[in-house]
Amino acid sequence: MTGLDADTQLYCFWLGDNSMSPARRSALDSLTQTGLDVQLVTPDNLDDFVPPAKRHPAYAHLNLPHRADYLRCYFMHHFGGGYADIKWAEESWLPCRDRLINDSRLLAAGYAEGRPEYVANLDHQPANISWRHVRILAGRAQRRYLQHHYRKLIGTCAFLFKPATPLTTAWWEELNRRLDRLAPALEAAPARTPRELAGDHVDGVPSRYPVPWTYLLGHILHPLALKYAAAIDRGLPAPQLEHPEYGNYGAEQENTARISERL
């Protein structure tokens, strides 16, 4: 099994063509506090890490958050190392990284999921999926079970993974299965705005974008985190949403919360 290098990379994604706000730039700068080598992946250097030919054909049709969901799985499975949302960090990740390196039983590390309601909405299924009603009911039951065990889960905003393990392989294979199923619907109704979701009005018409908010990340990773709970260190410092100068993420953070509540 491939392990981590002592000089671990911490990958962050900024996939739009807009510039970072001062709050986001401050958060990116703070990630050096982790002690890891921070690598910002943007449209300008993405091809250096993931050539277009290696991306799933549906990638180009995803909205930007779902592209980031795809890429964090790609990076963790193929490269390993760390991933972090661009949120403020105040503590070193090195003790957790070292435990992961030195314990052959561990496959990943993350911060413990904070509340039951943070568990992904597994009952939210694409409109065009086969046996959708059955999948909704099954997802609802599975979410309740995961919520009961939420303390064994890890959050999806920051983590460390050894590459090419049974955990990352299961994550990568399920992600690609879902994109294979979604590909025709995504080709017919690709995202036209950076954060487009089903029902959003774009050019005066309700969007038919087919991918639910957590379908490509928490939907997959939360169940796997419980399955592999004994092989995951949950001692990683959680990302900080508050900053003495900038407060929280303001309107941007409120918009994310609104989307999550609606979905």
Secondary structure, DSSP 4 states (H G I P E B T S, - for coil): -----SS-EEEEE--SSSPPPHHHHHHHHHGGGGSSEEEEE-TTTHHHHS-GGGS-GGGGGS-HHHHHHHHHHHHHHHT-EEEE-S-B--S-SHHHHHHHHH-TT--EEEEEP--GGGS--TT---TT-TTHHHHHHHHHHHHHHHHHTGGGSEEEEEEEE-SS-HHHHHHHHHHHHHHHHHHHHHHHS---STT--TT-EETTEE------TTTTTHHHHHHHHHHTGGGEE-BSPPPB--BTTTBS-HHHHHHHHHHHHH-
